[in-house]
């Protein structure tokens, strides 16, 4: 099956497609798994964003609806599965993400390009607020930052160590082990108790 569109390359699309590699599921289950696994700490999950992403992935031919069911008075739930084309696309995208260093375009950089639309005094006030917040973040994480710098862990060194650990078998998890850890994480006791 060929895809109809280009893969939407967003962190949420990456998460959805990887969850569907594990097993078919409906969007609410995807969202629950993402939250349960802590993915919501690195991926923005707002309102219907997961449903919008699922819709775009389905329209593009990367995932497909398997079945729709209803339990009692609950709304209908559609279970989705990844297509072969989707599996190929996500595999290539993951390879690219792991190999290609990328210069991200942060929102702050974009704001700097257009701040002339605001009053000069307002821009100065807003930037002073930002510097105060940055000072607070730095002060709050200064000890942690010093520890990291003392350990000599810039990205390049960290990636080299990661490669070495994977090659030596110290750091690798099979798909089956990953699913088991995910299940344990999702079924952990509430209230912050350890497994």
Helices and strands as residue ranges (DSSP letters): H 11-22, E 25-26, H 27-36, G 39-41, H 49-59, E 63-69, E 77-82, H 84-99, H 107-114, G 115-117, H 120-151, H 155-167, H 175-186
